[in-house]
Each structure stands twice: as structure tokens, then as C-alpha cells.
Amino acid sequence: MNEVGVGPWDGPWPMLPDGDPDRRYDEQLLREGDRRNVVDHYRYWTQEAIIADLDRSRHEFHVAVENWGHDFNIGSVIRTANAFNAGAFHIVGRRRWNRRGAMVTDRYQHEHHHPTVADLVTWAHGIPLIGIDNLPGSVPLETFDLPRSCILVFGQEGPGLSEEMRAACQVVLHIGQFGSTRSINAGAAAAIAMHVWLLRHVHGRH
């Protein structure tokens, strides 16, 4: 079975052009190897260096998840937010959330906690909240022009967005479905919504 990551650094340790050590690299990882869940570009880098590099290119959408029932899907949503380099993620409700599905990717993101929906609205300070839920009266995600700066909001698996959150959202969008199931997994819905934002604002597809 192949091991994840890379072993100890082979050769002279990374240096800057002036001969000083490159401080992006972690000496312990250089000595022992890097088995973390990171792309090859960040192998051997310190956590702080990775965060600083990601900060230079973070996208203008944020992700918010309601956490009233300790939903295990939250970790999956956060992992996808990391993969698409969201500006930050927000936990609304209980501060503690199930991090297992995040696969430690939350360490490389900016996390904000809001005890109530009103607290999230105050933090947003005019940034539109875009709800994602298949509710009566919701608008198709596929045809909606997602704003560049926005907070994509997701509810819990099962109950979906709370009544208070629905009222706080500028619009609630649903994902087109063509099979027999009433809904799709919350983590999958979040991934689709984030990718639609990327198609619109990174790849230029309308």
C-alpha cells in the first residue's frame, strides 16, 4: 500500500537566493517527511506559510453552515470550501461542530462563529446571504446570477435552512433534480453551489 505524501527531504534544505533558510518550510517535516492532506505545491511548508499563500488568492464567496444539531455533513462542506479556496467559513449556532469530515482542511481556512442568525447578518454588513435549499418558491441555482461577493448558506441535513435564516437570505436557490429522491446530501449540494460560483466568476461561464 502506497503511503500518502512524501518522505524526508532529499538534498540540501531549501534556501533563499541570499543564502538564508526559506522560512516557508518546516524543519520537522523536512526531517521526517510530510504525510498531510495538502497538494504537492505545499509539501514541507508550515501551516502558517500555507495559510498566508492561500490568503493571496482567496475567492470572494464565503460559506455559512447552520449547526443546531451537530450535523456530520458540516465537515464535508468545509473540506470543499477549502478545495475551492473560499474566503472563509462561518458556523452559525453551536460553536462545536463535527470536524471529522473536514480531514483537517479547516486548519488552512478562516473560521468565524456566530451564535445566532442575527450575528451572521451583522458580520456580513450588507454582503448578500444566498440560501441553498429546495424550498417552495426557491429559484433555480443554474439560472441565477450569483453575485461575486456573497455568503452561500447551507442548512442541516434533513430540516434544511431554519425559518430565521430563510428570512435573512436575499434569495433561496435550489439545485435542479431529475430523479426520484426528494433531496440530495447537504455536502453534495454545497459542492455543487460552490462550483457554480466558480464557473461564473473564475471560468467566466454564464
DAJOGI-V15303 format. One record per helix or strand of 2 or more residues. SS is the DSSP state (h for helix, s for strand). FROM is the first residue (numbers start at 1). LEN is the number of residues. If there is no record, write none. Layout:
ss = [SS/SS]
from = [FROM/FROM]
len = [LEN/LEN]
This chain:
ss = [h/h/h/s/h/s/h/h/s/h/s/s/h/s/h/s/h]
from = [27/40/47/61/74/89/100/105/111/117/129/139/141/150/163/171/186]
len = [6/3/9/7/10/5/3/4/4/8/4/2/3/5/6/4/16]
